[in-house]
Amino acid sequence: MKEINPRAADHAEYRQAIRDLCSRFGSDYWQDVDSRAEYPEKFVQALTDAGWLAALIPTEYGGGGLGVTEASVILEEVNRSGANSGACHAQMYIMGTLLRHGSAEQKQRYLPAIARGELRLQSFAVTEPSAGTDTTKIKTFAERRGDRYVVNGQKMWISRVQHSDLMLLLARTTPLADVTRKAEGLSVFLIDLRDAESRGLAVRPIRNMVNHETNEVFFDDFEIPAENLIGEEGRGFRYILDGMNAERILIAAECIGDGYWFVDRARKYARERTVFDRPIGQNQGVQFPIARSYANVRAADLMRYEAARLYDAGLPCGAEANMAKLLAADSSWEAANVCLQTHGGLGFAAEFDVERKFRETRLYQVAPVSTNLILSYLGEHVLEMPRSF
């Protein structure tokens, strides 16, 4: 059957290399990892060894020196292959905070080791139970004491802590009551997680719907050297917002990969499955939903490329990045439902992978930013309607 992605020839060398790598980790591997709720360590290590997770690190530090467009193609192809890049994608978009706002010494100290695969930067601690998406209300506090900061507080939904050597932490350094604007007084720190649990960090895994390693994290007088502050104290909220456009674009690309995977599976099954002496894909009730989900994936893909183009050109792309994530997440979720419905009862069987990918792509309606928050951003900042919250 012919390729349904008309841009499959774009960046063909990257696509083929990713497909070749992913072919070593087939359906049996992912079903086994999922059934045991384990982290796909061998897969992540293979991506690391091949240099793909260092794609956005400049060549001067030993990375690939690629743009967000190419990075998005890498993650798209991982998900298109039936794998799950959610296990390791954060290293790509977390990198932006260190690249753009880290000191020369910090970048020289960490980036070459990350590029070589000796260190992993895959964990980002922002969300808290009482704040949710209202990031400016976080309560985790880092108090400056001489040449170090002492951190106390709690974070939630913090992924890959057990499989990362480094973590970015957003914490308050000035109490909310003492700032003139609520986005002020937040700072970003780079934390060394090695032996961190012996220094006041406690980690509690959260069992969840997807095989996604995520945790509650507790800081109890946890000390961070002052030299690990990223950029200026109090400007951390701006720093994390700076990296969110890349995050939106890369997550959108993963959803596009999922969307094409679901459409492919649905159309193949609809051609092959015969009921009442005819392929079920001959029935418009089966055919039309698949066709519509394909059209929506294609449309979302165009917005992904436009957002990536603007980002790589250094142009404003907040609206486009958010719309790309919104449209891609919606189209992949639609395609997931259509694929499951097309397979009928067999769609619920683990051996077909549909139910696993169904669960995985559902996450992106909620994380890393909910679709409703994107709509409120567009309503206020693009369409100039009153702020809704």
C-alpha positions, 0 to 999 in steps of 0.5 A, a space after each residue: 500500500 502506498 505511503 499516506 504521508 505526502 511529506 514522507 520524502 522530506 528529511 528522508 535520511 532521518 526518517 529512514 534511520 529512525 525507522 531502522 532503529 525502531 524496527 529493532 523494537 517491535 510490537 512484542 517489545 512494547 507489549 512486554 514493557 507495557 504489561 510490566 509497567 516498565 520503562 523502555 530503557 533499552 529503546 531509550 538507550 538506543 536512541 541516546 547512543 545513536 545521538 537522536 536525543 542530542 539533536 538540538 544540542 549545537 555541534 560545538 557541544 557535540 550535538 546534532 545542531 538540528 532545528 526544531 523542524 528536524 527534531 519534530 520529524 524524529 519524534 514523529 517517526 518514532 510514534 509512527 513506528 508504533 513506539 512511544 517517544 513520550 518515554 524520552 522526548 523531554 530531553 529535547 525540549 528541556 534542553 532549550 532552557 539550558 541552551 538559551 539561558 544557562 551560563 557558558 560554564 553550565 553549558 560547557 559542563 553539561 551539554 557535551 556529556 549529555 550529547 555523548 549520552 553520559 548524562 540524561 536531562 529528562 526531568 522537569 519539575 514544575 507542576 504542584 498539587 495545589 497549583 495545577 496549571 496556575 504555575 505562578 501559584 506554586 509554593 515550593 520555595 528555594 531560600 538562598 543561604 550563602 553559596 547555596 539554596 535550600 529547597 522545601 516543597 512538593 511537585 507532582 506529575 514529574 516524569 522520568 526522575 528515576 531515569 534521569 541524571 539531571 532535573 530542571 526545577 522551577 521554585 519560588 525565590 521570592 514569596 508571592 506576597 512580595 512581588 508586584 507581578 505574580 510571574 516574578 520571583 520564580 527561578 530555575 535550577 539545574 539539579 543533580 539527581 545522582 544520590 539526591 534521595 540521600 540529600 533530602 529528595 523523596 520520590 513516590 511513583 504514581 500509578 497511571 492509565 498509561 505506562 508513563 513513569 511519573 512521580 510525586 517529588 518531595 524536597 526536604 531541606 534539599 540543598 542546591 549549589 548557587 552556581 546551579 541557578 539558571 540565568 537570573 534569580 526571579 526570571 524563571 517563569 520567563 525562561 520556562 515560557 521561552 521553551 514552551 513553544 518548542 515543546 508544543 511543536 514537538 508534542 504536536 509532531 508526536 501526535 501526527 506520528 500517532 495519527 498516521 499510525 492509527 489511520 494506517 492500521 484502520 485502513 489496512 484492517 478495513 481492506 482486509 476484514 471481510 464481514 457479510 461477504 465484503 470488506 468492511 472498508 467498502 461500507 461508508 459507515 466505516 470508510 468515511 470516519 477513517 477518511 475524515 480522520 486522515 484529513 484532520 491529521 493532514 491539516 494538523 501536520 501543516 500547522 506543525 510545519 508552519 510553527 516549526 518554520 517560524 520557530 527555526 527562523 527566530 520569529 514569534 510563533 506562540 499562536 502557531 505552536 499552540 494551534 499545532 499542539 491543539 489540532 494535532 492532539 485532537 486529530 490523533 485522538 479522533 484517529 485513535 477512536 476511529 481505529 479502535 472502532 474499525 477493529 471492533 472487539 479486536 481493538 481491545 486486544 493487547 496484541 494489536 497494539 491499538 489499545 496501547 497507542 489509544 491510551 498513549 495518545 489520549 494523554 495529549 488532550 491533557 498534557 503537557 498543556 490541556 486543550 482548554 488552556 490553549 483555547 483560552 490563550 487563543 481567545 485572549 492573546 490572538 482574538 483579543 477577548 476578555 481573559 477567562 481566568 
